[in-house]
């Protein structure tokens, strides 16, 4: 049970650069793109990798558009916390489909 690259080179591939899809992203807005009192960051959602290095396709909910950004910070901890909370709130499969007995 190994990947083709691992079978060929006998080394495990480095996947530390992988990110969680749909995680929150904070994008830096350069001085040229903003005015004096505007925010220095934009809140976005990561949803796609781009072929060029260190670029990501990001959805900006406030602008309702997708853009390519380079200077981003990922908030994967918050994404994992929300995912785990949502998973704990779901009922088990048997409880959803089992008929409920009424008194």
C-alpha positions as YAML, in Angstrom:
chain: A
units: angstrom
residues:
- id: 1
  name: UNK
  ca: [0.00, 0.00, 0.00]
- id: 2
  name: UNK
  ca: [2.01, 2.95, -1.27]
- id: 3
  name: UNK
  ca: [1.82, 5.74, -3.81]
- id: 4
  name: UNK
  ca: [3.58, 5.35, -7.18]
- id: 5
  name: UNK
  ca: [6.14, 8.01, -6.23]
- id: 6
  name: UNK
  ca: [6.89, 6.22, -2.97]
- id: 7
  name: UNK
  ca: [7.31, 2.89, -4.78]
- id: 8
  name: UNK
  ca: [9.73, 4.44, -7.27]
- id: 9
  name: UNK
  ca: [11.89, 6.53, -4.91]
- id: 10
  name: UNK
  ca: [11.46, 4.58, -1.64]
- id: 11
  name: UNK
  ca: [10.60, 7.85, 0.15]
- id: 12
  name: UNK
  ca: [7.28, 9.09, 1.42]
- id: 13
  name: UNK
  ca: [6.10, 12.14, -0.53]
- id: 14
  name: UNK
  ca: [5.96, 15.47, 1.31]
- id: 15
  name: UNK
  ca: [2.34, 16.62, 1.64]
- id: 16
  name: UNK
  ca: [2.90, 19.39, 4.18]
- id: 17
  name: UNK
  ca: [1.80, 22.00, 1.62]
- id: 18
  name: UNK
  ca: [-1.69, 20.49, 1.27]
- id: 19
  name: UNK
  ca: [-4.48, 22.64, 2.69]
- id: 20
  name: UNK
  ca: [-8.06, 21.93, 3.77]
- id: 21
  name: UNK
  ca: [-10.57, 22.86, 1.09]
- id: 22
  name: UNK
  ca: [-13.25, 25.38, 2.10]
- id: 23
  name: UNK
  ca: [-11.09, 26.69, 4.94]
- id: 24
  name: UNK
  ca: [-11.14, 30.37, 5.84]
- id: 25
  name: UNK
  ca: [-8.39, 32.50, 4.35]
- id: 26
  name: UNK
  ca: [-7.17, 35.96, 5.21]
- id: 27
  name: UNK
  ca: [-5.81, 37.67, 2.08]
- id: 28
  name: UNK
  ca: [-3.46, 40.63, 2.36]
- id: 29
  name: UNK
  ca: [-4.50, 43.73, 0.40]
- id: 30
  name: UNK
  ca: [-1.50, 45.70, -0.85]
- id: 31
  name: UNK
  ca: [-1.14, 49.45, -0.27]
- id: 32
  name: UNK
  ca: [-1.68, 50.10, -3.97]
- id: 33
  name: UNK
  ca: [-5.03, 48.32, -3.99]
- id: 34
  name: UNK
  ca: [-6.54, 50.06, -0.95]
- id: 35
  name: UNK
  ca: [-7.21, 53.56, 0.26]
- id: 36
  name: UNK
  ca: [-6.23, 55.13, 3.55]
- id: 37
  name: UNK
  ca: [-8.95, 53.79, 5.86]
- id: 38
  name: UNK
  ca: [-9.79, 50.53, 4.09]
- id: 39
  name: UNK
  ca: [-9.07, 47.14, 5.61]
- id: 40
  name: UNK
  ca: [-5.68, 45.52, 5.05]
- id: 41
  name: UNK
  ca: [-7.16, 42.00, 4.79]
- id: 42
  name: UNK
  ca: [-10.01, 40.32, 2.94]
- id: 43
  name: UNK
  ca: [-11.82, 37.27, 4.28]
- id: 44
  name: UNK
  ca: [-12.11, 34.48, 1.71]
- id: 45
  name: UNK
  ca: [-12.68, 30.77, 1.29]
- id: 46
  name: UNK
  ca: [-10.04, 28.51, -0.26]
- id: 47
  name: UNK
  ca: [-11.37, 26.18, -2.92]
- id: 48
  name: UNK
  ca: [-8.73, 25.47, -5.58]
- id: 49
  name: UNK
  ca: [-5.01, 25.17, -6.21]
- id: 50
  name: UNK
  ca: [-3.44, 27.00, -9.16]
- id: 51
  name: UNK
  ca: [-0.60, 25.66, -11.34]
- id: 52
  name: UNK
  ca: [1.78, 28.45, -10.36]
- id: 53
  name: UNK
  ca: [3.62, 28.18, -7.07]
- id: 54
  name: UNK
  ca: [2.05, 29.67, -3.90]
- id: 55
  name: UNK
  ca: [-1.08, 30.94, -5.69]
- id: 56
  name: UNK
  ca: [-4.56, 29.90, -4.64]
- id: 57
  name: UNK
  ca: [-8.02, 30.46, -6.07]
- id: 58
  name: UNK
  ca: [-10.13, 32.13, -3.40]
- id: 59
  name: UNK
  ca: [-13.83, 32.96, -3.19]
- id: 60
  name: UNK
  ca: [-14.51, 36.37, -1.64]
- id: 61
  name: UNK
  ca: [-18.06, 36.28, -0.19]
- id: 62
  name: UNK
  ca: [-18.34, 40.07, 0.25]
- id: 63
  name: UNK
  ca: [-17.52, 40.70, -3.42]
- id: 64
  name: UNK
  ca: [-19.22, 37.48, -4.60]
- id: 65
  name: UNK
  ca: [-16.36, 36.64, -6.95]
- id: 66
  name: UNK
  ca: [-13.36, 34.36, -7.25]
- id: 67
  name: UNK
  ca: [-9.82, 35.69, -7.45]
- id: 68
  name: UNK
  ca: [-6.28, 34.37, -7.44]
- id: 69
  name: UNK
  ca: [-4.31, 35.40, -4.37]
- id: 70
  name: UNK
  ca: [-0.75, 34.77, -3.26]
- id: 71
  name: UNK
  ca: [-0.35, 36.39, 0.16]
- id: 72
  name: UNK
  ca: [-2.77, 34.36, 2.25]
- id: 73
  name: UNK
  ca: [-3.00, 32.95, 5.77]
- id: 74
  name: UNK
  ca: [-5.04, 29.81, 6.33]
- id: 75
  name: UNK
  ca: [-7.29, 29.38, 9.37]
- id: 76
  name: UNK
  ca: [-7.46, 25.58, 9.29]
- id: 77
  name: UNK
  ca: [-7.83, 25.22, 13.07]
- id: 78
  name: UNK
  ca: [-11.15, 27.06, 13.03]
- id: 79
  name: UNK
  ca: [-12.29, 25.00, 10.03]
- id: 80
  name: UNK
  ca: [-11.49, 21.73, 11.81]
- id: 81
  name: UNK
  ca: [-13.24, 22.92, 14.99]
- id: 82
  name: UNK
  ca: [-16.41, 23.80, 13.08]
- id: 83
  name: UNK
  ca: [-16.28, 20.50, 11.21]
- id: 84
  name: UNK
  ca: [-15.99, 18.49, 14.43]
- id: 85
  name: UNK
  ca: [-18.83, 20.40, 16.07]
- id: 86
  name: UNK
  ca: [-21.04, 19.77, 13.06]
- id: 87
  name: UNK
  ca: [-20.15, 16.07, 13.12]
- id: 88
  name: UNK
  ca: [-21.03, 15.77, 16.81]
- id: 89
  name: UNK
  ca: [-24.44, 17.34, 16.20]
- id: 90
  name: UNK
  ca: [-25.36, 14.81, 13.50]
- id: 91
  name: UNK
  ca: [-27.35, 11.83, 14.67]
- id: 92
  name: UNK
  ca: [-26.14, 8.32, 13.95]
- id: 93
  name: UNK
  ca: [-27.39, 6.73, 10.72]
- id: 94
  name: UNK
  ca: [-29.62, 4.26, 12.57]
- id: 95
  name: UNK
  ca: [-31.44, 6.99, 14.49]
- id: 96
  name: UNK
  ca: [-32.25, 8.93, 11.34]
- id: 97
  name: UNK
  ca: [-33.83, 6.03, 9.46]
- id: 98
  name: UNK
  ca: [-35.33, 4.08, 12.37]
- id: 99
  name: UNK
  ca: [-39.06, 4.63, 12.84]
- id: 100
  name: UNK
  ca: [-39.85, 6.56, 15.99]
- id: 101
  name: UNK
  ca: [-42.33, 5.02, 18.36]
- id: 102
  name: UNK
  ca: [-44.98, 7.37, 19.61]
- id: 103
  name: UNK
  ca: [-46.49, 6.90, 23.09]
...
